[in-house]
Amino acid sequence: MASCTYCGCDVTAHDPVYVEATADGERVPAGQFCNYGCLAAHIEEEGLTQGAVCRLD
Ligand SMILES: [Zn+2]
């Protein structure tokens, strides 16, 4: 079972979204989520957007 990084549910029972990051130029799994809702909640809870803006208008 692939459990959601945010809520722990089985992501395959939903509409899963997978996140990857890079380490030494290689793509590595950084999380799996039931859907964009869980991904958005995880980002919000962990404050992952703080200081991570790539473009300021
Ligand atoms: Zn979830």
N, CA, C, O and the ligand as a Tripos MOL2 file, in Angstrom:
@<TRIPOS>MOLECULE
protein
  229   227    58     0     0
PROTEIN
NO_CHARGES

@<TRIPOS>ATOM
      1 N           0.8400   -1.2070    0.0000 N.3       1 MET1
      2 CA          0.0000    0.0000    0.0000 C.3       1 MET1
      3 C           0.8710    1.2500    0.0000 C.2       1 MET1
      4 O           1.8380    1.3470    0.7550 O.2       1 MET1
      5 N           0.5180    2.1970   -0.8490 N.am      2 ALA2
      6 CA          1.2330    3.4650   -0.8840 C.3       2 ALA2
      7 C           0.4220    4.4760   -0.0780 C.2       2 ALA2
      8 O          -0.6400    4.9190   -0.5160 O.2       2 ALA2
      9 N           0.9190    4.8340    1.0830 N.am      3 SER3
     10 CA          0.1470    5.7360    1.9370 C.3       3 SER3
     11 C           0.4860    7.2020    1.7020 C.2       3 SER3
     12 O           1.6300    7.5770    1.4440 O.2       3 SER3
     13 N          -0.5480    8.0010    1.8010 N.am      4 CYS4
     14 CA         -0.4360    9.4390    1.5770 C.3       4 CYS4
     15 C           0.5190   10.0890    2.5790 C.2       4 CYS4
     16 O           0.4360    9.8350    3.7810 O.2       4 CYS4
     17 N           1.4190   10.9240    2.0780 N.am      5 THR5
     18 CA          2.3810   11.6210    2.9370 C.3       5 THR5
     19 C           1.6520   12.5280    3.9290 C.2       5 THR5
     20 O           2.1270   12.7460    5.0440 O.2       5 THR5
     21 N           0.5120   13.0460    3.5220 N.am      6 TYR6
     22 CA         -0.2250   13.9630    4.3970 C.3       6 TYR6
     23 C          -1.1710   13.2480    5.3560 C.2       6 TYR6
     24 O          -1.0770   13.4280    6.5700 O.2       6 TYR6
     25 N          -2.0840   12.4350    4.8150 N.am      7 CYS7
     26 CA         -3.1310   11.8700    5.6840 C.3       7 CYS7
     27 C          -2.9860   10.3800    5.9640 C.2       7 CYS7
     28 O          -3.6900    9.8450    6.8200 O.2       7 CYS7
     29 N          -2.0830    9.7000    5.2570 N.am      8 GLY8
     30 CA         -1.8550    8.2940    5.5410 C.3       8 GLY8
     31 C          -2.8060    7.3290    4.8600 C.2       8 GLY8
     32 O          -2.6730    6.1170    5.0330 O.2       8 GLY8
     33 N          -3.7630    7.8310    4.0890 N.am      9 CYS9
     34 CA         -4.6880    6.9600    3.3600 C.3       9 CYS9
     35 C          -3.9370    6.2820    2.1990 C.2       9 CYS9
     36 O          -2.8530    6.7120    1.8050 O.2       9 CYS9
     37 N          -4.5410    5.2210    1.6700 N.am     10 ASP10
     38 CA         -3.9700    4.5450    0.5070 C.3      10 ASP10
     39 C          -4.2110    5.4290   -0.7170 C.2      10 ASP10
     40 O          -5.3540    5.6030   -1.1390 O.2      10 ASP10
     41 N          -3.1580    5.9790   -1.2810 N.am     11 VAL11
     42 CA         -3.3200    6.9150   -2.4040 C.3      11 VAL11
     43 C          -3.9270    6.2600   -3.6480 C.2      11 VAL11
     44 O          -4.5890    6.9270   -4.4440 O.2      11 VAL11
     45 N          -3.7000    4.9570   -3.8110 N.am     12 THR12
     46 CA         -4.2000    4.2910   -5.0130 C.3      12 THR12
     47 C          -5.7210    4.1760   -5.0180 C.2      12 THR12
     48 O          -6.3220    3.8700   -6.0480 O.2      12 THR12
     49 N          -6.3440    4.4250   -3.8590 N.am     13 ALA13
     50 CA         -7.7980    4.3940   -3.7750 C.3      13 ALA13
     51 C          -8.3960    5.7310   -4.1930 C.2      13 ALA13
     52 O          -9.6170    5.8800   -4.2600 O.2      13 ALA13
     53 N          -7.5280    6.7060   -4.4760 N.am     14 HIS14
     54 CA         -7.9980    8.0400   -4.8180 C.3      14 HIS14
     55 C          -7.4800    8.4240   -6.2010 C.2      14 HIS14
     56 O          -7.4660    7.6000   -7.1160 O.2      14 HIS14
     57 N          -7.0560    9.6720   -6.3480 N.am     15 ASP15
     58 CA         -6.5680   10.1690   -7.6300 C.3      15 ASP15
     59 C          -5.1540   10.6910   -7.3690 C.2      15 ASP15
     60 O          -4.9350   11.9020   -7.3360 O.2      15 ASP15
     61 N          -4.1960    9.7800   -7.1840 N.am     16 PRO16
     62 CA         -2.8890   10.1310   -6.6280 C.3      16 PRO16
     63 C          -2.0470   11.1290   -7.4150 C.2      16 PRO16
     64 O          -2.0830   11.1910   -8.6440 O.2      16 PRO16
     65 N          -1.2830   11.9100   -6.6380 N.am     17 VAL17
     66 CA         -0.3360   12.8890   -7.1760 C.3      17 VAL17
     67 C           1.0090   12.5670   -6.5290 C.2      17 VAL17
     68 O           1.0980   12.3990   -5.3120 O.2      17 VAL17
     69 N           2.0480   12.4840   -7.3480 N.am     18 TYR18
     70 CA          3.3760   12.1600   -6.8290 C.3      18 TYR18
     71 C           4.3100   13.3400   -6.9980 C.2      18 TYR18
     72 O           4.2870   14.0310   -8.0160 O.2      18 TYR18
     73 N           5.1380   13.5620   -5.9800 N.am     19 VAL19
     74 CA          6.0910   14.6670   -5.9980 C.3      19 VAL19
     75 C           7.5050   14.0980   -6.0390 C.2      19 VAL19
     76 O           7.8180   13.1280   -5.3480 O.2      19 VAL19
     77 N           8.3530   14.7140   -6.8570 N.am     20 GLU20
     78 CA          9.7510   14.3250   -6.9010 C.3      20 GLU20
     79 C          10.6110   15.5500   -6.6600 C.2      20 GLU20
     80 O          10.2140   16.6690   -6.9850 O.2      20 GLU20
     81 N          11.7890   15.3410   -6.0910 N.am     21 ALA21
     82 CA         12.7610   16.4050   -5.9170 C.3      21 ALA21
     83 C          14.0470   15.9200   -6.5860 C.2      21 ALA21
     84 O          14.1080   14.7900   -7.0690 O.2      21 ALA21
     85 N          15.0640   16.7660   -6.6140 N.am     22 THR22
     86 CA         16.3290   16.3020   -7.1750 C.3      22 THR22
     87 C          17.4030   16.2990   -6.1030 C.2      22 THR22
     88 O          17.4790   17.2090   -5.2790 O.2      22 THR22
     89 N          18.2310   15.2640   -6.1240 N.am     23 ALA23
     90 CA         19.3710   15.1480   -5.2220 C.3      23 ALA23
     91 C          20.5300   14.6540   -6.0700 C.2      23 ALA23
     92 O          20.4700   13.5610   -6.6320 O.2      23 ALA23
     93 N          21.5770   15.4490   -6.1640 N.am     24 ASP24
     94 CA         22.7350   15.1230   -7.0090 C.3      24 ASP24
     95 C          22.3200   14.8810   -8.4550 C.2      24 ASP24
     96 O          22.8670   14.0110   -9.1330 O.2      24 ASP24
     97 N          21.3370   15.6690   -8.9220 N.am     25 GLY25
     98 CA         20.8960   15.5520  -10.3040 C.3      25 GLY25
     99 C          19.9580   14.3980  -10.5800 C.2      25 GLY25
    100 O          19.4980   14.2330  -11.7090 O.2      25 GLY25
    101 N          19.6670   13.5990   -9.5770 N.am     26 GLU26
    102 CA         18.7630   12.4620   -9.7430 C.3      26 GLU26
    103 C          17.3920   12.8150   -9.2040 C.2      26 GLU26
    104 O          17.2690   13.5300   -8.2090 O.2      26 GLU26
    105 N          16.3480   12.3050   -9.8740 N.am     27 ARG27
    106 CA         14.9870   12.5260   -9.3690 C.3      27 ARG27
    107 C          14.6980   11.5110   -8.2750 C.2      27 ARG27
    108 O          14.8420   10.3050   -8.4740 O.2      27 ARG27
    109 N          14.2930   12.0120   -7.1280 N.am     28 VAL28
    110 CA         13.9730   11.1230   -6.0110 C.3      28 VAL28
    111 C          12.5720   11.4340   -5.4880 C.2      28 VAL28
    112 O          12.1680   12.5960   -5.4600 O.2      28 VAL28
    113 N          11.8340   10.4130   -5.0770 N.am     29 PRO29
    114 CA         10.4830   10.6230   -4.5620 C.3      29 PRO29
    115 C          10.5000   11.5390   -3.3390 C.2      29 PRO29
    116 O          11.3270   11.3720   -2.4430 O.2      29 PRO29
    117 N           9.5880   12.5000   -3.3070 N.am     30 ALA30
    118 CA          9.5380   13.4360   -2.1890 C.3      30 ALA30
    119 C           8.1670   13.4300   -1.5280 C.2      30 ALA30
    120 O           7.9150   14.2150   -0.6130 O.2      30 ALA30
    121 N           7.2810   12.5530   -1.9820 N.am     31 GLY31
    122 CA          5.9730   12.4870   -1.3490 C.3      31 GLY31
    123 C           4.9300   11.9480   -2.3010 C.2      31 GLY31
    124 O           5.0930   11.9940   -3.5200 O.2      31 GLY31
    125 N           3.8590   11.4370   -1.7290 N.am     32 GLN32
    126 CA          2.7370   10.9340   -2.5230 C.3      32 GLN32
    127 C           1.4660   11.3220   -1.7990 C.2      32 GLN32
    128 O           1.3830   11.2830   -0.5710 O.2      32 GLN32
    129 N           0.4730   11.6990   -2.5970 N.am     33 PHE33
    130 CA         -0.7350   12.2890   -2.0240 C.3      33 PHE33
    131 C          -1.9760   11.7430   -2.7040 C.2      33 PHE33
    132 O          -1.9340   11.3780   -3.8790 O.2      33 PHE33
    133 N          -3.0980   11.6840   -1.9620 N.am     34 CYS34
    134 CA         -4.3710   11.1790   -2.4980 C.3      34 CYS34
    135 C          -4.7960   11.9790   -3.7240 C.2      34 CYS34
    136 O          -5.3150   11.4300   -4.6970 O.2      34 CYS34
    137 N          -4.5660   13.2850   -3.6570 N.am     35 ASN35
    138 CA         -5.0100   14.2050   -4.6900 C.3      35 ASN35
    139 C          -4.3580   15.5660   -4.4060 C.2      35 ASN35
    140 O          -3.5700   15.7020   -3.4700 O.2      35 ASN35
    141 N          -4.6870   16.5440   -5.2070 N.am     36 TYR36
    142 CA         -4.0870   17.8680   -5.0060 C.3      36 TYR36
    143 C          -4.5200   18.5010   -3.6830 C.2      36 TYR36
    144 O          -3.8240   19.3620   -3.1440 O.2      36 TYR36
    145 N          -5.6610   18.0760   -3.1680 N.am     37 GLY37
    146 CA         -6.1300   18.5970   -1.8790 C.3      37 GLY37
    147 C          -5.1480   18.2510   -0.7680 C.2      37 GLY37
    148 O          -4.7720   19.1100    0.0300 O.2      37 GLY37
    149 N          -4.7330   16.9830   -0.7220 N.am     38 CYS38
    150 CA         -3.7800   16.5520    0.3050 C.3      38 CYS38
    151 C          -2.4180   17.2030    0.0690 C.2      38 CYS38
    152 O          -1.7300   17.5680    1.0220 O.2      38 CYS38
    153 N          -2.0320   17.3480   -1.1890 N.am     39 LEU39
    154 CA         -0.7520   17.9990   -1.4900 C.3      39 LEU39
    155 C          -0.7840   19.4460   -1.0100 C.2      39 LEU39
    156 O           0.1590   19.9210   -0.3770 O.2      39 LEU39
    157 N          -1.8790   20.1390   -1.3170 N.am     40 ALA40
    158 CA         -2.0120   21.5480   -0.9210 C.3      40 ALA40
    159 C          -2.0090   21.6910    0.6000 C.2      40 ALA40
    160 O          -1.3940   22.6100    1.1390 O.2      40 ALA40
    161 N          -2.6990   20.7760    1.2900 N.am     41 ALA41
    162 CA         -2.7610   20.8210    2.7490 C.3      41 ALA41
    163 C          -1.3760   20.5650    3.3410 C.2      41 ALA41
    164 O          -0.9760   21.2030    4.3150 O.2      41 ALA41
    165 N          -0.6550   19.6220    2.7390 N.am     42 HIS42
    166 CA          0.6990   19.3020    3.2110 C.3      42 HIS42
    167 C           1.6200   20.5150    3.0450 C.2      42 HIS42
    168 O           2.3790   20.8560    3.9520 O.2      42 HIS42
    169 N           1.5430   21.1580    1.8810 N.am     43 ILE43
    170 CA          2.3640   22.3380    1.6060 C.3      43 ILE43
    171 C           2.0600   23.4360    2.6200 C.2      43 ILE43
    172 O           2.9590   24.0890    3.1480 O.2      43 ILE43
    173 N           0.7590   23.6200    2.8760 N.am     44 GLU44
    174 CA          0.3190   24.6420    3.8210 C.3      44 GLU44
    175 C           0.8440   24.3360    5.2330 C.2      44 GLU44
    176 O           1.3930   25.2090    5.9050 O.2      44 GLU44
    177 N           0.6670   23.0980    5.6620 N.am     45 GLU45
    178 CA          1.0310   22.6980    7.0180 C.3      45 GLU45
    179 C           2.5420   22.7690    7.2590 C.2      45 GLU45
    180 O           2.9950   23.1590    8.3350 O.2      45 GLU45
    181 N           3.3040   22.3880    6.2420 N.am     46 GLU46
    182 CA          4.7640   22.3690    6.3990 C.3      46 GLU46
    183 C           5.4000   23.7210    6.0710 C.2      46 GLU46
    184 O           6.6000   23.9100    6.2710 O.2      46 GLU46
    185 N           4.5900   24.6670    5.5640 N.am     47 GLY47
    186 CA          5.1320   25.9830    5.2200 C.3      47 GLY47
    187 C           6.1460   25.9050    4.0870 C.2      47 GLY47
    188 O           7.1140   26.6650    4.0550 O.2      47 GLY47
    189 N           5.9170   24.9770    3.1560 N.am     48 LEU48
    190 CA          6.9010   24.7310    2.0980 C.3      48 LEU48
    191 C           7.0440   25.8520    1.0890 C.2      48 LEU48
    192 O           8.0270   25.8980    0.3500 O.2      48 LEU48
    193 N           6.0750   26.7600    1.0450 N.am     49 THR49
    194 CA          6.1800   27.8520    0.0730 C.3      49 THR49
    195 C           6.9470   29.0460    0.6320 C.2      49 THR49
    196 O           7.2850   29.9670   -0.1110 O.2      49 THR49
    197 N           7.2220   29.0370    1.9250 N.am     50 GLN50
    198 CA          7.9220   30.1790    2.5170 C.3      50 GLN50
    199 C           9.3470   30.2700    1.9930 C.2      50 GLN50
    200 O          10.1380   29.3360    2.1130 O.2      50 GLN50
    201 N           9.6480   31.4260    1.4080 N.am     51 GLY51
    202 CA         10.9960   31.6340    0.8760 C.3      51 GLY51
    203 C          11.2770   30.8480   -0.3820 C.2      51 GLY51
    204 O          12.4230   30.7640   -0.8230 O.2      51 GLY51
    205 N          10.2140   30.2580   -0.9800 N.am     52 ALA52
    206 CA         10.4240   29.3930   -2.1420 C.3      52 ALA52
    207 C           9.8280   29.9740   -3.4200 C.2      52 ALA52
    208 O           9.6300   29.2490   -4.3950 O.2      52 ALA52
    209 N           9.5450   31.2480   -3.4230 N.am     53 VAL53
    210 CA          8.9720   31.8570   -4.6190 C.3      53 VAL53
    211 C          10.0560   32.0290   -5.6820 C.2      53 VAL53
    212 O          11.1360   32.5440   -5.3920 O.2      53 VAL53
    213 N           9.7680   31.5990   -6.9150 N.am     54 CYS54
    214 CA         10.7920   31.7090   -7.9610 C.3      54 CYS54
    215 C          10.5790   32.9400   -8.8150 C.2      54 CYS54
    216 O          11.4510   33.3010   -9.6060 O.2      54 CYS54
    217 N           9.4330   33.5930   -8.6700 N.am     55 ARG55
    218 CA          9.1870   34.7950   -9.4500 C.3      55 ARG55
    219 C           8.3180   35.7480   -8.6690 C.2      55 ARG55
    220 O           7.2670   35.3610   -8.1590 O.2      55 ARG55
    221 N           8.7420   36.9820   -8.5720 N.am     56 LEU56
    222 CA          7.9560   37.9870   -7.8640 C.3      56 LEU56
    223 C           7.4510   38.9980   -8.8830 C.2      56 LEU56
    224 O           8.2270   39.5820   -9.6390 O.2      56 LEU56
    225 N           6.1590   39.1900   -8.8890 N.am     57 ASP57
    226 CA          5.5940   40.1650   -9.8250 C.3      57 ASP57
    227 C           5.5740   41.5640   -9.2080 C.2      57 ASP57
    228 O           5.1310   42.5160   -9.8510 O.2      57 ASP57
    229 ZN         -4.2760   12.0230    1.6240 Zn       58 ZN58
@<TRIPOS>BOND
     1     1     2 1
     2     2     3 1
     3     3     4 2
     4     3     5 am
     5     5     6 1
     6     6     7 1
     7     7     8 2
     8     7     9 am
     9     9    10 1
    10    10    11 1
    11    11    12 2
    12    11    13 am
    13    13    14 1
    14    14    15 1
    15    15    16 2
    16    15    17 am
    17    17    18 1
    18    18    19 1
    19    19    20 2
    20    19    21 am
    21    21    22 1
    22    22    23 1
    23    23    24 2
    24    23    25 am
    25    25    26 1
    26    26    27 1
    27    27    28 2
    28    27    29 am
    29    29    30 1
    30    30    31 1
    31    31    32 2
    32    31    33 am
    33    33    34 1
    34    34    35 1
    35    35    36 2
    36    35    37 am
    37    37    38 1
    38    38    39 1
    39    39    40 2
    40    39    41 am
    41    41    42 1
    42    42    43 1
    43    43    44 2
    44    43    45 am
    45    45    46 1
    46    46    47 1
    47    47    48 2
    48    47    49 am
    49    49    50 1
    50    50    51 1
    51    51    52 2
    52    51    53 am
    53    53    54 1
    54    54    55 1
    55    55    56 2
    56    55    57 am
    57    57    58 1
    58    58    59 1
    59    59    60 2
    60    59    61 am
    61    61    62 1
    62    62    63 1
    63    63    64 2
    64    63    65 am
    65    65    66 1
    66    66    67 1
    67    67    68 2
    68    67    69 am
    69    69    70 1
    70    70    71 1
    71    71    72 2
    72    71    73 am
    73    73    74 1
    74    74    75 1
    75    75    76 2
    76    75    77 am
    77    77    78 1
    78    78    79 1
    79    79    80 2
    80    79    81 am
    81    81    82 1
    82    82    83 1
    83    83    84 2
    84    83    85 am
    85    85    86 1
    86    86    87 1
    87    87    88 2
    88    87    89 am
    89    89    90 1
    90    90    91 1
    91    91    92 2
    92    91    93 am
    93    93    94 1
    94    94    95 1
    95    95    96 2
    96    95    97 am
    97    97    98 1
    98    98    99 1
    99    99   100 2
   100    99   101 am
   101   101   102 1
   102   102   103 1
   103   103   104 2
   104   103   105 am
   105   105   106 1
   106   106   107 1
   107   107   108 2
   108   107   109 am
   109   109   110 1
   110   110   111 1
   111   111   112 2
   112   111   113 am
   113   113   114 1
   114   114   115 1
   115   115   116 2
   116   115   117 am
   117   117   118 1
   118   118   119 1
   119   119   120 2
   120   119   121 am
   121   121   122 1
   122   122   123 1
   123   123   124 2
   124   123   125 am
   125   125   126 1
   126   126   127 1
   127   127   128 2
   128   127   129 am
   129   129   130 1
   130   130   131 1
   131   131   132 2
   132   131   133 am
   133   133   134 1
   134   134   135 1
   135   135   136 2
   136   135   137 am
   137   137   138 1
   138   138   139 1
   139   139   140 2
   140   139   141 am
   141   141   142 1
   142   142   143 1
   143   143   144 2
   144   143   145 am
   145   145   146 1
   146   146   147 1
   147   147   148 2
   148   147   149 am
   149   149   150 1
   150   150   151 1
   151   151   152 2
   152   151   153 am
   153   153   154 1
   154   154   155 1
   155   155   156 2
   156   155   157 am
   157   157   158 1
   158   158   159 1
   159   159   160 2
   160   159   161 am
   161   161   162 1
   162   162   163 1
   163   163   164 2
   164   163   165 am
   165   165   166 1
   166   166   167 1
   167   167   168 2
   168   167   169 am
   169   169   170 1
   170   170   171 1
   171   171   172 2
   172   171   173 am
   173   173   174 1
   174   174   175 1
   175   175   176 2
   176   175   177 am
   177   177   178 1
   178   178   179 1
   179   179   180 2
   180   179   181 am
   181   181   182 1
   182   182   183 1
   183   183   184 2
   184   183   185 am
   185   185   186 1
   186   186   187 1
   187   187   188 2
   188   187   189 am
   189   189   190 1
   190   190   191 1
   191   191   192 2
   192   191   193 am
   193   193   194 1
   194   194   195 1
   195   195   196 2
   196   195   197 am
   197   197   198 1
   198   198   199 1
   199   199   200 2
   200   199   201 am
   201   201   202 1
   202   202   203 1
   203   203   204 2
   204   203   205 am
   205   205   206 1
   206   206   207 1
   207   207   208 2
   208   207   209 am
   209   209   210 1
   210   210   211 1
   211   211   212 2
   212   211   213 am
   213   213   214 1
   214   214   215 1
   215   215   216 2
   216   215   217 am
   217   217   218 1
   218   218   219 1
   219   219   220 2
   220   219   221 am
   221   221   222 1
   222   222   223 1
   223   223   224 2
   224   223   225 am
   225   225   226 1
   226   226   227 1
   227   227   228 2
@<TRIPOS>SUBSTRUCTURE
     1 MET1         2 RESIDUE 1 A MET
     2 ALA2         6 RESIDUE 1 A ALA
     3 SER3        10 RESIDUE 1 A SER
     4 CYS4        14 RESIDUE 1 A CYS
     5 THR5        18 RESIDUE 1 A THR
     6 TYR6        22 RESIDUE 1 A TYR
     7 CYS7        26 RESIDUE 1 A CYS
     8 GLY8        30 RESIDUE 1 A GLY
     9 CYS9        34 RESIDUE 1 A CYS
    10 ASP10       38 RESIDUE 1 A ASP
    11 VAL11       42 RESIDUE 1 A VAL
    12 THR12       46 RESIDUE 1 A THR
    13 ALA13       50 RESIDUE 1 A ALA
    14 HIS14       54 RESIDUE 1 A HIS
    15 ASP15       58 RESIDUE 1 A ASP
    16 PRO16       62 RESIDUE 1 A PRO
    17 VAL17       66 RESIDUE 1 A VAL
    18 TYR18       70 RESIDUE 1 A TYR
    19 VAL19       74 RESIDUE 1 A VAL
    20 GLU20       78 RESIDUE 1 A GLU
    21 ALA21       82 RESIDUE 1 A ALA
    22 THR22       86 RESIDUE 1 A THR
    23 ALA23       90 RESIDUE 1 A ALA
    24 ASP24       94 RESIDUE 1 A ASP
    25 GLY25       98 RESIDUE 1 A GLY
    26 GLU26      102 RESIDUE 1 A GLU
    27 ARG27      106 RESIDUE 1 A ARG
    28 VAL28      110 RESIDUE 1 A VAL
    29 PRO29      114 RESIDUE 1 A PRO
    30 ALA30      118 RESIDUE 1 A ALA
    31 GLY31      122 RESIDUE 1 A GLY
    32 GLN32      126 RESIDUE 1 A GLN
    33 PHE33      130 RESIDUE 1 A PHE
    34 CYS34      134 RESIDUE 1 A CYS
    35 ASN35      138 RESIDUE 1 A ASN
    36 TYR36      142 RESIDUE 1 A TYR
    37 GLY37      146 RESIDUE 1 A GLY
    38 CYS38      150 RESIDUE 1 A CYS
    39 LEU39      154 RESIDUE 1 A LEU
    40 ALA40      158 RESIDUE 1 A ALA
    41 ALA41      162 RESIDUE 1 A ALA
    42 HIS42      166 RESIDUE 1 A HIS
    43 ILE43      170 RESIDUE 1 A ILE
    44 GLU44      174 RESIDUE 1 A GLU
    45 GLU45      178 RESIDUE 1 A GLU
    46 GLU46      182 RESIDUE 1 A GLU
    47 GLY47      186 RESIDUE 1 A GLY
    48 LEU48      190 RESIDUE 1 A LEU
    49 THR49      194 RESIDUE 1 A THR
    50 GLN50      198 RESIDUE 1 A GLN
    51 GLY51      202 RESIDUE 1 A GLY
    52 ALA52      206 RESIDUE 1 A ALA
    53 VAL53      210 RESIDUE 1 A VAL
    54 CYS54      214 RESIDUE 1 A CYS
    55 ARG55      218 RESIDUE 1 A ARG
    56 LEU56      222 RESIDUE 1 A LEU
    57 ASP57      226 RESIDUE 1 A ASP
    58 ZN58       229 GROUP 0 **** ****
